[in-house]
Amino acid sequence: MGRTFFLRGTRVSETSDVAVLTEDQARAELARLADAIARANTAYHTEDAPEISDAEYDALKRRNAEIEAAFPHLKRRDSPSDRVGAPVGETFAKVTHAVRMLSLANAFEDADVRDFDETVRRYLGLRDGDPVLKYTAEPKIDGLSLSLRYEGGRLIQAATRGDGETGENVTANALTIGDIPRDLDRAPDVLEVRGEVYMSHADFELLNTRQTEAGGKSFANPRNAAAGSLRQLDPGITRARPLRFFAYAWGEVSAPLGETQSGAIGRLKELGFQVNDLTETCAGPEEMLAHYARIEVQRATLGYDIDGVVYKVNDLDLQRRLGVRSTTPRWAIAHKFPAELAWTRLEKIEIQVGRTGALSPVARLAPVTVGGVVVSNATLHNEDYIAGRDANGDPIRGGKDIREGDWVQVYRAGDVIPKVADVDLSQRPDCATPYQFPQLCPECGSEAVREEGDAVRRCTGGIICPAQTVEKLKHFVGRAAFDIDGLGAKQVEMLYADETLPVREPADIFTLADRDRRNVSKLENRLGWGEKSANNLFEAIEEKRKIPLNRVIFALGIRHVGESAAALLAAHYTTWDAFEGAIAAAEVGAGPEWDDLIAIDGVGAVMAASLVTAFHQEAERASIDRLVAQLDVQDVAPRGNVDSPVAGKTVVFTGTLEKMTRAEAKARAEALGAKVSGSVSARTDLVVAGPGAGSKAKKAADLGVETIDEDTWLDLIGEA
């Protein structure tokens, strides 16, 4: 049987065999997977409301990789990737990391680790007879990431990870942590040390005891305690908290720390940093898995929290060659420990309506502790999941449905939102009846319909549905969109309901200050507001009139257009005028603008149709126009080296490349400022064709597009 996952009610199925897929089916499934993964990233990192487990997320990525391997010419630019962290708040000064702090891809099964090794070897062009690769394997500390910058051997700055590019300046607090040296002897002139701030179990218990005795707040777990302690405005409070630090990586360095990962970690230890003694060098996946098993056995006795084991390619030259995806390194992966389970009573099923009209069921639970966290809500995915069937109508959980009053098993993995995994029928109350999923929107009363191929039921009310409008406004001001300080979910709800200063669409946000000045009923007179807070909000809104194109596209909240897709679109069109003109002129399924849109590597027909349809709807288009009239939308600079001979050109690779893998060729082309497309069109500038090139080479010839071989390509980019 295949497996089925649900992202905000959208069904994402896995068939059992990629070999049975037609090219159209593969393209469509890649589009669904890309959309599902992008939305999972947004739910997890932007909305703090993860909807699927790490295991399910990893399975989606693996399925994507399998299809790409079978259909390499369909590979999308937004193939599986994680978003790093989340944007920083306003409490601390912001710090731009000289070298991005990345996230890690996850593995949950032994097979995933072997797949990781095979993927690395394949990327490097290694064959079965070549020597096994060596990796380091180290415990994955469950703490808070921190980057320490030393110049001339002196600690000058400490910053949290933030969104990977920008973090919070917590230097004063970091200086209070005993494991962090203030000065280094014989260190490189510039050295950024990355690691994890954590709290031991014993120290955590003592801290909570002191907090309780003093009438203060107790912490749920050591990680929360460590994060809260490091982000105190008063360094004196941080000093009183028992924080520790493990070093495991580095950012910018003026001189290499070593030739291998293990050697560089050894150098950090010599410089005075605490490194994890359980780190070992392993030859190949079997030794990696054996060390994982040893660490898992010791997990309960370590005295600090870990949630898995991290594997990294040991050779630093190979790490550099492997490079990174958009947010994760190709040379590392986190092998996570199994999820936590608990049983409790499902007291009620409630329906929430999202910004796309999706009716999402939520389980309200009798509070229960799962993996150290008190859980009172869990996702139920959609009506099929509640009824005990999958996307194909086949039974799940043995066909057991879920009812109010049931005794249910709750599943939680890491920070993912819990889900109801099973039901104990022996404890089902006699009065429990099958749950009837609503056919009408509970917010506006409009019909809720379920389209063919979709697992979700959606409200048809559109702009008349207050829940959809409010959720779209919340999305608009979210951290990955406009991120307006002082305008969060509660403020959006209040302003939406306000009769004299209403905010009913995004453009209303940017006219709020002017309307307030002309209105007798001032914002400052509302409950929870004052003159200072109102003026601060107006200033924060004014600051966001100037905003990058990719954030605007994402903020529009168009279905299937997630954060990664918005970045792809912005990089392709570079200006609002070019983007707006192309999408407005495009017709679904036909025409040069449509062909250009779906030729963007990472943009499929489903996403493109949703985007074009949105711009062709009169009411939505008018709302977009009113918004943009209030903004100064900033152009997005072309990616990579703008002075290279291929900068700005659209390149298609086809056939077999013999001197580098296709992934390496794509990464190198993008680094030089080229746009890599998955299909040939009249807008293609160059086709690089290796042995076995077929339909793409023929289409290029028919269109008169220049076609070169791999050697000519390498000569062109100066790597012959």
N, C-alpha and C positions, 0 to 999 in steps of 0.2 A: 504494500500500500504506500501511497505517497503521504506527505505531511502537509498540513494546512496551518497557516498563521493568519492572524487578523491584526491589521494596523488601522486604528480608528474606524473599525468596521469594514475595512476593505479586505477582501479575501486574497490571500497570496498562497497559491498551491504549488506543491512540488509533485511532479509526476515521477514515476519510478525509474524511467530510462530516458536520458537525453537523446539517445539515438532515434527515438520515435518522433521527435519534434521535426516539423517542417521548418523552413527558414522563416516563414511568416509567424509561426507559433513561437519560435525562438526569439524573434525580434519583439513580439508582443510581451513575452514573459520577461525579457530583459528590461523592457519599459516598466512593467509592473514591479519588478524587483528593485529597480533603481528608485522608483517613486516610494516604495515601501521603506527602503533603507533610509532614504533622505528624510522621510517623515518620522521614522524612528529616531534618527539623529536629532531632529528638532524637538521631539517630545522629551527625549532624555536630557539634552544639554541646554535647550533654550527655555522649555516650559516647565522643567523640573517635574515632569509627569510621565516617566517611561511607561510604555504600554506593552512591551514584550520583554521576555527574559533575554539575558546575554546568550543563552544557548540557542534560542530561536533566531536572534539577530545573526549569530555566527552561521547558523544553517542557511539563512537567506544569502549571506555572502558566499558561502560555499557553493550553493546552487548556481549563483550568478557566475562563479568561476568555472563551473562545469560546463555551462552553456557557452561561455566565451571560448573555452578550449575546443569545443565542438564546432563553433561558428566564429572563428577569430575575426572575420571581416565585419561582424556585427558588434564588436567590442565598443562600449560606450565610455565617454570620458568620465561619467559619474558612476562607474562601477564601484563596488562596495568600498566605503571609507567611513571613518569615524570623524565626528567633529570633536575638536579638542576643547575640554573645559567649558567655560561660559564667560561672557563679558564681565568685567569688574564693576563694582559699585563705586560710589562717590565718597566713601568714608576715608579712604587712603589716597595718597597721590598715585598717579599711574606711572608704570615703568614699561617701556618698550623693550622686549627681550632682543638682544643682539642676534641670537639664534632661537628660532621657535622652539617652544616646549611641546613635544608631540604626545599624542595618546598612543595606545597599543591596541592592535587587533586581538581578539580573544579566541581561545580554544577551550573546548570542554571535554572532548573525547580523545583517547589515545590516537585514534585515526586522524584527528585534526592536527596533532603534532607531527605525525608522519607526513601528512599533506603539506604542512608548512615547510618541512625539510625538502620535500619534492619540489614545491613551488620555488624555493630559493635556488635549488640546484638547476631547475629548468630556466630560471631567469638568467643565471650565470652561464648557461650553456653546458653544464656538466653532464656527463653521461654515466651510465651504470658502472662502468669500469673505473671511473675516476675515484680518488680517495674520498673517504667520508669527510664531511665538514665538521669542524669543532664549534661548539657553542658553550657559552656560559649559562648556568642555571642558578637562579637566586630567588629567595622568597620575595613575594610581592607584598610589600608592607601596606597595610590599610591605614593610611595617614593622609597628610596634606603635603602636596608637592611644593618644593621651595628651591629657588635658584639663588646662589650666593656669588657675588661678583667681587673678585680680588684684583687689585691693581697695585703693582709694586709690592706684592705680598701682604697687602692690608685689605681687610674687608671694608668695602665702600658702599655696598648695596645688597639688600636681600629683597626678593620679590616673590609673590605667589605666582602660580601658573596663569590664573585668569583664563583668558580665551586662547592661550597658547602664544599669542603675539604681544598682548598687553596684560600685565599683572599689577598687583598692589604693592606699594613700597612699605615693607614691614621691617626695615633695617633696625630700628630701635628695639623692636621686640626680639628679633633674631639674635641680637647681641647679648640677650639675657640667657640664652640656651647654652648650657655647659659643653655640649658636644660640638659646638660650632667654634672653630678657632678664629680669633680676631686677626692674628698675624701668622704668616707662613714663611718658612725658611726655604730658600732655593726653589721657589715656585716660579712658573712662567710669569712674565710681566703682567699678562692678562689671563685670568683663569676664572671661568664660571663653573662652579660646582653645583650639580643638581642632586637632589635627594628627597627624603621624606621625613617630615616632622611627625612624631608619633608619641604616644604615652603608653607606658607599661601597664599591665593589669593591676599590679600592686599599687602603683602610684595613682591610677584611676580610682581605685577603691578608697584610698586615703583622701583624695581630693573630694570625692562625693560625700565622704563622712564629714569633712570640714565644712563643705557647703551646707549640708543639712544642719549641722550644729550652729552655724551662723545664720540660719534662716534663709539661705540663698538657694539658687536654682541648682538642682542636680542634673547631671548629664546622662544621656541615654546610652552612650558607648564611648570607648576611648578615642575613636576618630573624631566624633563631634566635640569631645572635650579638647582635643589637640587643636582642631580648627578654630574653635571659639577662643582658646587661649592665645593663639598666635595673632588673632585679629583684634586684640584689645587695643583701645585707644591709649590706655595708660600702660606703658611698659612695665610699671611696677607690678601690675596684676599678672602680666606674663611671667615676670621673674619669680613670682610666688607659685607658679604652676610647674609641675615636674615634666617639662618637655624634653624630648630627645631627638636625635637626628642621625639617620643613616645616609651616607653618600653612595650613589650608585651610577652616576653619569656626569656629563659635563656639557657645557654649551660652547661659548667662544673661548678659544685658547690661542695664545700667541706662539706657543711651541707645543708639539705633540707630547702627550703624556706617556705614550707607549705605542707599540705596534699592534697590540692585541687588546681586547676588552679586559681580559683578566690582568694583563700587565698594567693597563691604565688604572684599574681599580686598586692594584697593589701600590701604585705610585700615590694615589689619593690617601691610602692608609699610611704611607711613609710621611706624608705631609701633615698628618695628625687628625685625619677624619676617621670617624667610626664607619666601618664597612661591615657587611653581614658575613659572619664566618661560615655560614652555610652555603655560600656561593662556591660552585665547583665548575670545572671545565669538563665538558662531556663530548665524546666522539660519537656523533650521530644520534638519531632519535631514540634508540633503545636505551642508551645510557641516560639521556635526558629524562625519559619516562621512569627509569629506575630511581633517579635522584628525586623526582617529583614524589614518588611513593615514599621515599625515606623522609622527606620533609612533611608530607601529609601525616605520617605516623607521629611526628614530633610536634605537630601543630598545637595541640592542647597544652603542651608543657613549655612552650617557648617563652611565655610571659608577656607576649605582645601579639597583636592581631595581624594575621596575614590572610589573604584571600586567594592565593594561588602561587604559581611559580612563573618567573619570567625567563624566557630563553632568548639569547642574543648571539648572532654570529660573532665568533671570537676575533676573526681577522678584521682589523679596522680598514684595511684597503678594500676588502670585500664589502664591508658596510658602506663605504663611500660609493662603490660601484653599484650596489643595490639601491641606494638612495631612499627616497621617501615617496609615499603616495601623497595625496593632498594633506593628510593630517596624521598618518601613521607610517612608521618606518617599515620597509620591506624585510629588514634584517632582524626583527624582534617580534615576539608574540607572548601574550599572557595566557598561561594554562590555568584556568580558574578551578576552584574547588566546587564540589556539588552544592546545589541550592539547599535552603533551609525549608522545613515543612512544619506545620502545626495544624491542629483541629480546633474549630470554634463554631458558633451558631451564626447562620446567616439570618439576620433579623428582617431585612427589607431589601427589595430590588428597586432602585430608582433610575430614572432615565435622564441623561444630560444631553442637551442639544449643542453641537459644536458649530464652528463658523461656516462649515460647508453643509450644514443641515443634518449631519449624521446624528442619529439617535443612538447613544452609547449607554448600555446598561452598567450600573455600578452596584456592587454588593456592599450593603452596610452591615458590618459584622460586630458581634460582641468582641470588644478589644482582646487581642491575644498577642503575646510576644513571639516574634518569629526572627530568629537570628539576631537577638539583642535589640530589636526594634518593635515598639508597640504598633500593631496594625489594626485599623478599624474599618478600612475600605479596601476593596479589591475589584479588579476589572473582571467583567463577564463577557467581554468582546462583542458579542452580537446575539441575535435571536437563535441562530443555529447552535451556537455554543451552549446556550441555556437549555435548548431542547435535546442536547446530547448527540448531535450529528456534526459531521464535517462539511466542507464546501461541496462535496460530491454526494451528500446525503447518507454517507456511511457512518456507522455508530462510532462515537468516541466515549470514553469512560464506560465502555460496555453498554452504551445506549442509555445510561442514567441521565435523566434531566435534572435541572437544578430548580428548587422551589424555596420560597420564603419559609423560614423555620427549619430548614435542613441543617444537619450537622455536616460541615464541609471541611475539606483539607485545603489549607492555604499554602501557596508556594511563593517563595521569595528568593531571588538570586541577586546578590549585590544590592545596588540602589534601584533596581527595577521595581516598578509598581507591582504589588502582589496580585496574584490571580487565584481564582478558585480552581483547584486542580481535580478534586474528586468529591464524592458524596457517600456518606455512610447511610445506606437505606434502612439499616436496622434501627436507626435512631430518628427516622422521619416521623414527624407528628401525624396523627390520623387526619387532622384537619388540613394538612398541606395539600394544595391543589396546583395543577400545572400552571406555570406563569404564562399569561396572555400578553404577548408583546403588543404595544399600542400601534394602532393603525392611523392614529391622528397625532400630530405634534402636541406634546403636553404644554408647550409654551404659547402657541398661537392658534391651535386647533386646525391647522391646515392638514391636508392629507399627507401621510408619510408613505412614500412609495419605495419599492425595492426594484431596481433595474436589473435586467438579466445580466448575470456575470458578476454582480456586486453582492457582497455579503451583508451590506448595511442597508438599513431603511433610512431614507432622508426626507426631511420636511420640505415640502414644495412651496412654502411661504415666501422664501427669498427675503427681500428687504422688509416685508411686513412682519417677519418673525423677529421679535426683540432679542431672542437668545442668539440667533445668528449674527445680528448686527452688533450686539455687545461683544460677542466672541471675536468677530473680525476686528473690532476696535482694540480689544486686548492684544490680539496678534499684532496689530499695527504698531502699538507702543512697546512691544516685547523687546527683549534684550538684543536679539539678532536683527531687529528691524530698526525702528526709530529710537528706541531706548531713551525715552524722555524721563529725566529724573523728576520724581515727584508725581508722575502720572502712571500709576499702577492699576491693577485690576479693580480695586475698590473705588478709586477715583473715577475710573471709566464708568463704572456702574452708576455712581452718583451723578456724574455729568450727563449721562444718557437720560436719566430720569428727571433732570432739572427742567423746569418749565420756562424759566427766563433766560438761562444761559446753556441751552442744550448742546450736546455734542452727539450728533446722530450719524456723522460720517467723518472720515479723516480730515477733510478740508476744514471742518468746524473747529478742529484743535488749533489751527493756525489763525483763526479769526477770533479766538476766545478773548484775547487781551483787548482787542479793539472793541468787541461787543461789551466787555466788562466796563471799559471807560465810558461808553455811551449809555450804560444801563444804571438805573437807580439801585437795583438790587445787585450788589457787588458780591463777587465770589468770596471775598474775605469775611462776609457776614454769614456764610454757611457754617453749619456745625462741623467742627474739626478743622476749620480754616481760620486764618487771620491775615492781616495785611502782609506780614513778612512771607508766610508760606505761599500766599497767592502770587506775590511779586516774584518769588523764587521760581514758581511754576511758569509764569509768563517768560522769564528769562531763559529757563531751560528749553521751552518750546522755541523761542527765537533762535537759540543756538543750533537747533536741528533743522532749520530751514535749508541750511547748506549740508547736503548729504550725498554720499556716493550712489551711483546708479544701481549697483547690486542690492543695496539695502532697500531702495525704493521698490524694485521689482519684487523682492521677497515680501515686503510689507503689504503689498496689494492683496495678499492672501488668496491668490488664484489657486484653485484646486490643482494638485499635482506639481505645482511650482514651488519646490522647497528651497532651502538656503543654498545648497550646492548648485541646483539648476539656475537659480538667480545669478550666481557668480559666473556660470558658463555663459548665460545670455549676455550679461554685462561685458564680459571679456570679448565676446564676439562682435557686439554692436558698438561698444565703447561709449556711445552718447545716447541721451534720452531721445533726441530727435530721430536718430537712426533707428533705434529700437522701436519707438512708437510708430514711425512711418512704415517700417517693414511689417510689423504685426497688424497694423490697421489695413495694409494693402493685401495681406495674405488671405487666401481662401483655403479652407480645409481640404486637403487632398490634391490640390492642383496649383499650378502657377510657379513662377520663379521665386517669389518670396517664400512660399511654402517649402519648396525644394531647398532653399538656402537655410531655412529654419531647421528642418529635420536632418540636414547634413551636419549640423553641429554635433560633434561627438559627445553623446550624453543626453541629447534631446530626442525623445521618441515621438511617435505619432500621437500617443495618448496625451502626453504633456503638451505637445504643440497644439492639438485640437482644443484643449482646455484654455490655453492662452489666447488663441485666436478668437474663440467663441466669446470669451470675456470681453475682449476689446470691441467686438461687434454687437454686444448687447447695449442698447441705447442708454438705459439707466446707469449701468455700471461704467460705461465709457464716460458719461457726463460727470460722474463722481470722480473718476480718475483725472479728468481734465481740470475740474475745480481744485483738486489737490495739487497737481503739478503747477498750476498758476501761482500757488503760494510758496513754491520751493525754488531753490537754486540747486538743481541736480548736477552733481559733479561727474565729469567724464571719468571713465576707468582706463588707466594706462594699459597699453598692450602688454601682454606677459612676455617675460624673458628679455633677451638682448635685442634692443631695437635697432642696433647697428649691424646686425648679422645679415648675410645675403638672403636669408629666408624669412626675416622678420615681417610679419603681417601677411605672409603668404599662406594659402590653404593647401596642406599637403595630405596626400592619401598614400598609405603603405599597403601593398598587396603582394601576394605570393610569399615565398620563403626567403627570409633574410639570412645570410650565411655568416656574417661577421659580427652581428649583434642580434639579440632577441628583439622581437617586435616591441616589447615593452620598453626596452632600453632606447630603441630608435624613437619611439613616441616621446619619451621623457626628454631626450636630447633635443628633439625638434621644438618642443614647447619651451625648453630653456632658452632656445635661440629666438624665441618670439614668433614661431610659426603656429598656425592653427591646424591641428591634426583632425581630419574628418574621417568618418567611417564609410563615406560613399562619394562617388565621383559625380560632379555636376558641372554645369557651365561656369560656375564660380570657382572651381578647383584650379589652382595655379600649377601644381606639380604632382605627378604620380611617380612614386618610387616602386618599381616592379622587380621582384625577385623571381626565381624559378617557380613555375606553377601558377603564375598570375593568369587569371581567367577573365571573367566578365568585366571586372573593373578596368583592366588594361584595354579591353576591346572598347568599352564605353569611352575611355579617355581618347582613344584613337578616333572614334566617331565624332567626338566633340572638338578634336584638335587640341586637346590638353597635352602639354609637354610631358613626356614619359622618359625617365632615366633609370639606369640600373643602380645597384647598391654602391658600387665603386665610385660612380659619378657623384652620387649623393654625398659620400664621405669626402670626396675631393671638394665638393661645393661648400661644405661646412667646415673644411679645414682639418679633417681627421683622417685623411688618406694615409 
